[in-house]
Amino acid sequence: MSRLVIVESPAKAKTIKKYLGSDFEVKASMGHVRDLYANKLSVDVSRDFEPNYVIIKGKEKLIEELKALAKKSDEVYLATDPDREGEAISWHLATILGLDVNKCNRVKFNEINKNSVTAGIKNPSKIDLDLVNAQQARRILDRLVGYRLSPFISQKIRRGLSAGRVQSVALRLIVDREEEIKKFVPEEYWTIDAVLSAPPSKKNFKAAFWGDETGKIKLSDKAGTDKILEKLDGAVFTVGSVKKGVRKKQPSPPFITSTLQQEASKRLGFTAKRTMKVAQELYEGVEIAGHGSLGLITYMRTDSLRISEESRAQGNQFIKETYGEKYLPEKPRYFKTRQGAQDGHEAIRPSDVTLTPDSVKSSLTSEQYKIYNLIWCRFVASLMANCIQDTTKAEIRAQKEENADSFCVFTASGYTVRFDGYSTLYDNNSEDEESASVLPELTEGAVLKVRDIKEEQHFTQPPARYSEAALIKTLEETGVGRPSTYASILSIILDRDYVVRESKKLLAPTELGTAIVTLLKEKFPKIVNTKFTAGMEADLDKIEEGGYDYIKMLHGFYDEFEENLKKAKASMEGVKISLEEDKTDIPCEKCGRNLVVKVGRFGKFFACPGYPECKFTKPFVVEIDGNCPLCGNKMISKKSKKGHTFYGCSGYPECTFMTWDMPISDKCPDCGKTLFRGRGNVIRCLDEKCGYEKKGGKKQDKNEE
């Protein structure tokens, strides 16, 4: 019997092939095979949003090959990813290949190992058309918004802009936060800390001023602080009361998509896009020495905290053998998945917990190891016993002997670890815990030695800009987007210059991004409303569950949206929003007006604002570090017609030097000219008379940032 299995990627195909017999052929569809036309709406609104699908350009030869294989195969199995997107790909494949969509030929597995793959092949199901409809509804919604709204904002602000349904809400969150920061008025406050020791111990600890005999005091200015310092001058510090307790700390649950992206951002500095790329590689399969191609983790797009009992038992056995029985909790720990989660797949965990990060490290790239180590440690720790801490909180009185009725109160707290439990593997301390000191043994009435008293002025801080991790957390909490969309949302708003990274991690809106949000808030308030967008996500979930007709859902959105679009166009006829960032101090060579930056088919260019009276234009160039190896002029960055970056001499057309290699700030040790970094990370001198070349290091040049 000849059987064909179709998956999305070659890596996944290679891993699955090793688990199936010789009568199985495993082929990759290379992702989506059919989609809406790229350059037109491709949705017939008058026919209940009928989509017009077409084979994706470049996939024609692959489709013919799959058709030929399907025709000569006795069975065809569709084993795309186990989510809406994967279900839609299977449906498109079935339609193109002429397969019966009511036949049980859909294969799903949450992890790619022998047991899961063989079990999936033995128990195929029908394509879930509710899942397909949910994906179609999302795709059509996004196309309607993109193709109807984007031309409007491009016309009113700048050519080439886009206004995606979910990305616009994410952008609004960043813009609104920036407004909060600008409007924030700092308030002054002061703190007083006493540095003390408890003889005979010489170890210092810190106690913070709390108040006096009348109660808690807020120090809001220097005058009030000085009055307290006067009361403390010559005061004796004694231990008033000591409260001891025990704190049990639970481990964090295993990762879901959003928490993996957040933790990889905080601990590793990875972007969401980078994290998901690496996680996909680990899921689809990696060549492991002595094992062949293995899928190391379960499916990485999930919002469920559920894990299988089989994986729990394997993890418990590993903990027992590696750390000892005392590191297992008395009862198994179950984490509750948040309300509204789809709960379609398990949490992200290692497929085989016995494959420790160190045992596979030599077979992984640095990125793969870091992400696998994070997932593995978090999962194993989630099964381990609580961390038990002994806590101490002391109230300390500072009092002058001659005035027994007046005193100041300080507090000090700390903890010691009685049993490390899960924290031996994965520490999730809060900032407060990390800053807490270990207190010496304190007894009531003990006189303390004063080492120092420090007062310090502070000002309240505005809310912080969003980091990628914080934005993903907010999107998840508000129900905007889904696990599979967070990385693409961030990529779009960054790639389109609606948002920039400040200090590498924090997201700040550009003037362009702010202008887009301002326009959308005024003319299309629902498009950038978090509750409205979250409600649409909930409707998509209902479609997936079979409880809502997707055509009805599309009408509910589009009919009102189209009416608002007509009103917006009428109210803004002839209006163009001018951006400061588009203006320059470069004079027009024909009429003297200062040039502006415009965007055309091939990117940015300088143009005279006096058009059509003055039609002067000139190329938009970015000057970068480095000099031309032929004439010594500055190098500039340019874009090809296909959008690829290349580098040329600023002296063009007199000097025609150009290269795809990027200039770097280092100089050639042989001739002193600019060095260039080329393919394969090779650093070379492009002066033909010199010829210097070496394999480059990993250091990132500032031109690459």
C-alpha positions in Angstrom: 0.0 0.0 0.0 1.3 3.5 -0.9 0.4 6.3 1.5 1.1 10.0 1.3 1.5 12.3 4.3 1.5 16.0 3.7 3.0 18.4 6.4 4.0 22.0 6.2 7.8 22.0 6.4 10.7 19.9 5.3 12.1 19.7 8.8 8.8 18.3 10.1 8.6 15.9 7.1 12.1 14.6 7.8 11.3 14.0 11.5 8.0 12.2 10.8 9.4 10.1 8.0 11.7 8.2 10.4 8.7 7.1 12.5 6.7 5.7 9.5 7.4 2.6 7.3 8.8 2.5 3.8 5.3 2.5 2.3 4.8 6.1 3.5 5.8 9.1 1.5 6.1 12.4 3.5 6.0 15.7 1.6 6.0 19.3 2.7 3.5 21.9 1.4 5.9 24.7 2.4 3.2 26.4 4.4 0.0 27.8 2.8 -0.7 26.7 -0.8 -3.7 28.9 -1.5 -4.7 32.4 -0.5 -6.6 35.4 -1.6 -5.2 37.3 -4.5 -2.3 39.4 -3.4 -3.1 42.6 -5.2 -6.9 43.0 -5.0 -9.7 42.6 -2.4 -10.5 39.1 -3.6 -13.7 39.0 -1.4 -17.1 39.4 -3.1 -19.0 41.4 -0.5 -22.2 41.2 -2.5 -22.2 37.4 -2.4 -21.9 37.1 1.4 -18.1 37.7 1.5 -17.3 34.9 -0.9 -13.5 34.5 -1.0 -11.6 34.2 -4.3 -8.7 31.8 -3.6 -5.8 31.3 -5.9 -2.6 29.1 -5.8 0.2 31.1 -4.2 2.7 32.3 -6.7 5.7 30.0 -7.0 3.8 27.0 -5.6 2.4 25.8 -9.0 5.2 23.2 -9.5 4.8 21.9 -6.0 1.1 21.5 -6.4 1.5 19.5 -9.6 3.9 17.2 -7.8 1.5 16.7 -4.8 -1.3 16.0 -7.2 0.7 13.3 -9.0 1.7 11.7 -5.7 -1.9 11.9 -4.4 -3.2 10.3 -7.6 -1.0 7.2 -7.2 -1.4 6.9 -3.4 -3.9 4.6 -1.8 -4.3 6.9 1.1 -3.5 10.6 1.6 -3.1 12.0 5.1 -3.1 15.7 5.9 -0.9 16.3 8.9 -0.6 20.1 9.1 -0.3 21.9 12.4 -3.0 21.3 15.0 -4.6 24.7 15.0 -6.9 26.9 12.9 -4.2 27.8 10.5 -3.2 24.2 10.1 -6.8 23.1 9.6 -7.3 25.7 6.9 -4.1 24.5 5.1 -5.4 20.9 5.2 -8.8 22.1 3.8 -7.1 24.0 1.0 -4.9 21.0 0.2 -8.0 18.7 0.1 -9.8 21.1 -2.2 -6.8 21.4 -4.6 -6.0 17.7 -4.6 -9.7 16.7 -5.0 -9.9 14.8 -1.7 -13.2 14.1 0.0 -13.4 16.6 2.9 -15.8 14.3 4.7 -13.3 11.4 4.7 -11.2 10.8 7.8 -7.8 11.8 6.4 -6.9 14.6 8.9 -4.0 13.6 11.2 -3.1 15.7 14.3 -0.4 15.4 17.0 0.6 17.8 19.7 4.2 16.5 19.7 6.4 14.9 17.1 7.6 11.6 18.5 7.0 8.0 17.5 4.0 7.4 19.8 2.2 10.6 18.8 2.8 10.2 15.1 1.8 6.5 14.9 -1.2 7.1 17.1 -2.2 10.1 14.8 -1.9 8.0 11.7 -4.0 5.2 13.2 -6.8 7.6 14.3 -7.4 10.1 11.6 -10.4 12.4 11.8 -12.4 14.6 9.4 -11.3 18.1 8.6 -12.9 20.3 11.2 -14.9 22.8 9.0 -15.7 25.0 12.1 -12.0 25.5 12.6 -11.7 26.3 8.9 -14.5 28.8 9.0 -13.0 30.5 12.0 -9.7 30.9 10.1 -11.6 32.1 6.9 -13.5 34.6 8.9 -10.3 36.0 10.4 -8.6 36.1 7.0 -11.6 37.8 5.3 -11.9 40.3 8.2 -8.3 41.3 8.0 -8.5 41.6 4.2 -11.6 43.8 4.4 -9.9 46.1 6.9 -6.6 46.1 5.1 -7.9 46.8 1.6 -10.6 49.3 2.6 -9.0 51.2 5.4 -5.3 51.2 4.3 -5.9 53.3 1.1 -7.8 55.8 3.1 -5.1 56.5 5.7 -2.4 56.3 2.9 -4.3 59.1 1.1 -4.7 61.2 4.2 -1.2 60.7 5.8 1.4 59.1 3.6 1.5 56.6 0.7 2.0 52.9 1.5 0.5 52.8 5.0 -1.5 49.9 6.4 -4.1 49.7 9.1 -4.5 46.1 10.2 -7.4 45.1 12.4 -5.4 43.8 15.4 -2.1 45.7 14.8 -4.0 49.0 15.1 -5.1 48.2 18.6 -1.6 47.2 19.6 -0.3 50.5 18.1 -3.0 52.4 20.1 -1.8 50.9 23.3 1.7 52.1 22.7 0.5 55.6 21.6 -1.9 55.9 24.6 1.0 55.0 26.9 3.2 57.7 25.4 0.4 60.2 26.0 0.2 59.1 29.7 4.0 59.6 30.0 3.8 63.1 28.4 1.0 64.2 30.7 2.5 62.8 33.8 3.4 65.3 36.6 6.0 63.9 39.0 5.5 64.2 42.7 8.3 64.6 45.2 8.8 62.2 48.1 11.6 61.3 50.5 12.8 58.1 52.2 14.9 57.6 55.2 16.9 54.4 55.7 18.8 53.4 58.7 21.8 51.1 58.3 22.0 49.0 61.5 23.6 46.0 63.1 22.7 43.7 66.0 25.7 43.1 68.2 27.5 40.7 68.5 26.8 40.3 64.7 28.8 42.8 62.6 26.6 42.2 59.5 24.6 45.4 58.5 21.0 45.4 57.5 18.7 48.1 56.3 15.5 49.4 58.0 13.1 51.8 56.3 11.3 54.7 58.0 7.6 54.0 58.4 6.2 56.7 60.7 6.1 57.8 64.4 3.9 57.4 67.5 0.9 58.9 65.6 1.0 56.4 62.7 2.3 56.2 59.1 4.0 59.3 57.7 4.4 60.2 54.1 7.6 62.3 53.6 6.7 64.7 50.7 9.3 67.4 51.1 12.7 68.2 52.6 11.3 70.3 55.5 9.2 67.3 56.8 12.2 65.0 56.3 14.5 67.3 58.3 12.1 67.3 61.2 12.2 63.5 61.3 16.0 63.6 61.1 16.1 66.0 64.1 14.1 63.4 66.1 16.5 60.7 65.1 19.6 62.7 66.1 21.0 60.9 69.1 18.1 58.4 69.2 18.5 54.8 70.4 17.3 52.1 68.1 15.8 49.1 69.7 13.8 46.1 68.4 10.2 46.6 69.2 8.6 43.5 67.8 9.6 40.5 65.6 7.1 38.5 63.6 8.3 35.2 62.1 6.4 33.2 59.5 6.7 30.7 56.8 6.0 31.4 53.2 5.4 28.7 50.6 6.1 29.6 47.1 4.6 27.8 44.2 6.5 27.4 40.9 5.2 29.1 37.8 3.2 27.0 35.4 4.7 25.6 32.2 4.8 28.0 29.3 2.0 29.0 27.0 2.8 31.0 23.8 2.5 34.4 25.4 4.5 33.6 28.6 7.3 32.0 26.6 7.6 35.1 24.5 7.5 37.3 27.6 10.1 35.2 29.5 12.4 34.9 26.4 12.3 38.7 26.1 13.1 39.3 29.8 15.7 36.6 30.3 17.3 36.3 26.9 16.5 39.6 25.1 14.8 37.7 22.3 12.0 39.4 20.2 8.7 37.5 20.0 9.4 36.7 16.3 12.8 35.3 17.1 11.4 33.2 19.9 8.7 31.7 17.8 11.1 30.9 14.9 13.4 29.0 17.3 10.5 27.2 19.0 9.1 26.2 15.6 12.5 24.6 14.8 12.5 22.7 18.1 8.9 21.4 17.5 9.4 20.3 13.9 12.7 18.5 14.5 16.4 18.9 15.1 19.2 16.5 14.3 20.3 15.1 17.7 23.5 13.1 17.9 22.7 9.4 18.5 18.9 9.9 17.9 18.5 11.4 14.4 15.8 14.0 13.8 13.7 14.7 16.9 10.9 17.1 17.8 12.1 18.3 21.1 9.0 20.3 22.3 5.3 20.1 22.0 3.3 22.4 19.8 4.3 26.0 20.6 1.1 27.9 19.8 -1.2 27.3 22.8 -3.0 29.1 25.6 -3.6 26.0 27.7 -1.8 25.0 31.0 -2.9 21.4 30.7 -0.3 18.6 30.5 -0.8 14.9 29.8 -0.7 12.5 32.6 1.9 10.5 30.7 4.3 13.5 30.6 3.5 14.3 34.3 4.5 10.7 35.3 7.7 10.9 33.2 8.6 14.2 34.7 7.9 13.0 38.3 10.1 10.0 37.7 12.9 12.2 36.4 12.7 14.5 39.5 12.6 11.5 41.9 15.7 10.0 40.3 17.7 13.3 39.8 16.7 15.4 42.9 15.2 12.9 45.3 11.6 12.2 46.5 11.5 15.2 48.8 11.5 17.4 45.6 8.1 16.1 44.6 4.9 17.7 46.0 2.7 15.6 48.3 -0.1 15.9 45.7 0.2 16.5 42.0 -0.1 20.2 41.1 -2.7 21.3 38.5 -2.7 24.8 37.0 -5.9 26.4 36.0 -6.1 27.7 32.4 -7.5 31.2 32.2 -11.1 31.8 31.3 -11.6 32.3 27.5 -8.6 30.3 26.5 -9.1 27.9 23.6 -7.4 25.0 25.5 -6.9 23.1 22.3 -3.4 21.8 23.0 -1.2 21.1 26.0 1.2 23.6 27.5 4.6 23.9 25.9 6.8 21.2 27.3 9.7 18.9 26.3 8.6 15.9 24.3 11.0 13.7 26.3 12.0 15.1 29.7 15.0 12.7 29.9 16.6 14.7 27.0 18.1 17.3 29.3 19.3 20.6 27.8 22.9 19.7 28.5 22.6 16.3 26.9 21.5 17.8 23.5 23.4 21.1 23.7 26.1 20.0 21.3 23.5 19.3 18.6 21.7 22.7 19.0 22.4 26.2 17.9 23.0 28.7 20.7 19.5 30.1 20.2 17.9 26.6 20.2 19.7 25.6 23.3 18.6 28.8 25.2 14.9 28.4 24.3 14.9 24.6 24.9 16.7 25.1 28.3 14.0 27.7 29.2 11.1 25.4 28.3 12.6 22.3 29.9 13.5 24.0 33.2 10.2 25.7 33.5 8.3 22.5 32.8 10.3 20.3 35.3 10.1 23.1 37.9 6.3 23.3 37.6 6.1 19.6 38.8 8.4 20.1 41.8 7.7 20.8 45.5 7.2 24.4 46.8 10.1 26.5 47.9 9.7 27.1 51.7 11.0 30.3 53.1 11.3 31.5 56.7 10.3 35.2 56.9 11.1 37.8 59.5 9.5 41.2 59.8 10.8 43.5 62.6 9.5 46.8 63.9 12.2 49.0 65.2 11.8 52.0 67.5 14.1 55.0 67.4 13.7 57.1 70.6 15.5 59.7 72.6 15.7 58.8 76.3 14.5 62.2 77.5 11.3 62.1 75.5 9.7 58.7 76.1 6.4 59.6 74.5 7.9 60.4 71.1 9.5 57.9 68.8 10.0 57.0 65.2 9.2 53.6 63.7 11.3 51.7 61.1 10.6 48.4 59.5 12.9 45.7 58.2 12.0 42.4 56.5 13.9 39.5 55.1 13.8 35.8 54.5 15.9 32.7 54.5 15.3 29.6 52.4 14.4 26.6 54.5 13.9 24.3 51.5 14.7 25.3 47.9 12.2 23.0 46.2 11.6 24.0 42.6 13.9 27.1 42.9 16.9 24.8 42.7 16.1 24.6 39.0 14.1 27.7 38.0 14.0 30.8 40.1 11.0 33.2 39.7 11.7 35.7 42.5 10.0 39.0 42.4 12.0 42.3 42.6 10.9 42.7 46.2 12.4 39.3 47.1 15.6 39.9 45.2 16.1 43.2 47.1 15.2 41.7 50.5 18.1 41.2 52.8 18.8 38.3 55.2 18.2 39.7 58.7 20.4 38.8 61.6 18.8 37.1 64.6 16.7 39.8 66.3 15.1 39.7 69.8 12.6 42.1 71.2 14.2 44.9 73.3 17.6 44.4 71.8 19.6 47.6 71.3 20.9 48.0 67.8 24.0 49.8 66.6 23.5 52.7 64.2 26.0 52.6 61.3 24.4 55.3 59.1 21.2 57.2 58.5 20.5 58.2 54.9 17.8 60.4 53.5 17.1 60.5 49.8 14.9 62.6 47.6 12.8 60.8 44.9 10.2 61.7 42.3 7.3 59.5 41.2 7.9 58.0 37.8 5.6 58.0 34.8 4.3 54.6 33.6 7.0 52.8 31.7 6.9 52.4 28.0 5.8 48.9 26.8 8.5 46.3 26.3 7.6 43.5 23.9 6.9 41.3 26.9 4.7 43.8 28.6 2.7 44.5 25.4 2.2 40.8 24.8 1.0 40.4 28.4 -1.5 43.3 27.9 -2.8 41.9 24.6 -3.4 38.6 26.2 -5.1 40.1 29.3 -7.4 42.2 27.2 -8.2 39.3 24.8 -6.8 41.1 21.7 -5.2 38.7 19.2 -4.3 35.1 19.8 -1.0 33.2 20.6 -0.2 32.8 17.0 -0.6 36.5 16.2 1.5 38.3 18.8 4.9 37.9 17.0 3.5 39.1 13.6 1.7 42.1 15.2 5.0 43.3 16.7 6.9 42.7 13.5 4.4 44.7 11.4 4.3 47.8 13.6 8.1 47.9 13.9 8.9 47.1 10.3 6.5 49.9 9.1 8.1 52.5 11.4 5.0 53.1 13.4 7.0 52.1 16.4 10.7 52.2 17.2 12.7 50.5 19.9 14.2 52.9 22.5 17.1 51.6 24.6 16.8 48.3 22.6 13.8 47.0 24.6 11.1 49.7 25.0 8.6 50.5 22.3 7.9 54.2 21.5 5.5 55.4 18.8 6.8 57.5 15.9 5.0 60.6 14.8 3.6 58.5 11.9 2.3 55.9 14.3 0.7 58.6 16.5 -0.9 60.2 13.4 -2.5 56.9 12.3 -3.9 56.2 15.8 -5.3 59.8 16.1 -7.0 59.5 12.8 -8.5 56.0 13.6 -9.7 57.1 17.0 -11.5 60.0 15.5 -13.1 58.3 12.4 -13.1 54.6 13.3 -13.2 54.3 17.1 -14.3 50.7 17.1 -11.3 49.6 15.1 -8.9 50.7 17.8 -11.1 49.8 20.8 -9.7 46.9 22.8 -13.1 45.7 24.0 -14.5 45.6 20.5 -11.5 43.8 19.1 -11.6 41.3 22.0 -15.3 40.7 21.3 -14.5 39.9 17.7 -11.9 37.4 19.0 -14.6 35.8 21.2 -16.9 35.6 18.1 -14.1 33.8 16.2 -13.9 31.3 19.1 -17.7 30.8 18.9 -17.3 30.0 15.1 -14.6 27.5 15.9 -16.9 25.8 18.4 -19.7 25.6 15.9 -22.0 28.1 17.7 -21.9 31.1 15.4 -22.4 31.5 11.7 -19.3 33.3 10.2 -21.2 35.0 7.4 -23.5 36.6 10.1 -20.4 37.7 12.0 -18.8 39.3 8.9 -22.0 41.2 8.1 -22.2 42.4 11.7 -18.8 44.0 11.4 -18.6 45.1 7.8 -22.0 46.8 7.3 -21.2 49.4 10.0 -17.6 49.7 9.0 -18.4 50.5 5.4 -20.8 53.2 6.5 -18.2 54.8 8.7 -15.7 54.7 5.9 -18.1 56.6 3.6 -18.6 59.3 6.3 -14.8 59.6 6.9 -14.1 60.1 3.2 -16.8 62.7 2.9 -15.7 64.7 6.0 -12.0 64.6 5.0 -12.3 65.4 1.3 -9.3 67.4 0.3 -7.6 67.1 3.7 -4.0 65.9 4.0 -2.3 65.4 7.4 1.2 66.9 7.5 3.9 65.2 9.6 6.9 67.1 11.0 9.1 64.0 10.4 8.5 64.3 6.7 10.0 67.9 6.5 13.7 68.5 5.9 16.0 71.5 5.8 17.3 70.5 2.4 16.5 73.3 -0.2 15.0 72.5 -3.5 17.6 73.0 -6.2 15.0 74.6 -8.5 12.8 76.8 -6.4 14.4 77.0 -2.9 11.6 75.5 -0.8 12.6 73.0 1.8 12.2 69.4 0.4 9.9 66.9 2.0 10.2 63.1 2.3 7.7 61.1 0.2 7.1 57.4 -0.3 6.7 55.9 -3.7 6.6 52.4 -5.3 10.3 51.9 -4.6 10.5 53.5 -1.2 11.3 57.0 0.1 12.5 59.9 -2.0 12.9 63.7 -1.6 10.4 65.9 -3.4 9.6 69.6 -3.6 6.4 70.5 -1.7 5.5 73.0 -4.5 4.3 70.2 -6.8 2.8 70.5 -9.4 4.3 73.9 -10.0 7.8 72.5 -9.1 8.4 68.8 -9.9 11.9 68.5 -8.5 12.8 65.2 -6.8 16.0 63.5 -5.7 16.8 60.0 -4.3 16.5 59.5 -0.5 19.8 58.2 0.8 21.1 57.3 4.2 24.7 58.1 4.9 26.5 55.4 7.0 29.9 54.8 8.5 32.6 53.9 6.0 34.2 55.3 2.9 34.3 54.3 -0.7 37.4 52.1 -1.4 37.7 53.7 -4.9 37.4 57.4 -4.3 37.1 57.9 -0.5 33.7 59.6 -0.5 31.1 58.6 2.1 29.1 55.4 1.7 25.3 55.5 1.5 22.6 52.9 1.9 20.2 52.4 -1.0 17.2 50.2 -1.8 16.9 48.1 -5.0 13.5 48.0 -6.9 12.8 44.7 -5.1 13.4 46.3 -1.7 16.9 44.8 -1.0 19.5 47.0 0.7 22.8 47.7 -1.1 25.6 50.2 -0.6 27.0 52.7 -3.0 29.3 55.7 -3.2 27.8 59.1 -2.4 29.8 60.4 -5.3 27.5 58.7 -7.9 27.4 59.1 -10.9 31.1 60.2 -11.0 32.0 57.1 -8.9 29.9 54.0 -9.7 31.1 51.7 -6.8 28.4 49.6 -5.3 28.3 46.4 -3.2 25.8 44.1 -1.4 28.4 43.8 1.4 27.8 46.1 4.4 30.4 48.7 5.4 31.5 48.4 9.0 33.3 50.9 11.3 36.6 48.8 11.4 39.5 49.7 9.2 41.6 47.3 7.1 44.8 46.5 9.1 46.8 46.3 5.9 45.7 49.5 3.9 43.6 51.4 6.4 40.5 51.5 4.2 36.9 50.7 5.2 36.2 47.0 5.8 33.0 45.3 4.5 31.0 42.4 6.0 29.7 39.9 3.4 27.9 36.6 3.1 29.0 33.9 5.6 30.1 36.7 8.0 33.3 37.2 6.0 35.0 40.5 6.6 37.0 41.8 3.6 38.7 44.9 2.1 37.2 45.7 -1.3 40.2 47.5 -2.6 41.4 45.0 -5.3 45.0 46.0 -4.7 44.8 44.9 -1.0 42.6 41.8 -0.9 42.5 41.5 3.0 39.9 38.9 4.2 39.1 37.1 7.4 36.2 35.2 8.9 34.3 37.8 11.1 33.3 37.5 14.7 29.8 37.7 16.2 30.0 41.3 17.3 27.2 43.4 15.7 28.3 46.6 14.0 26.2 49.7 14.7 25.3 49.9 11.0 23.4 46.6 11.5 21.3 47.7 14.5 
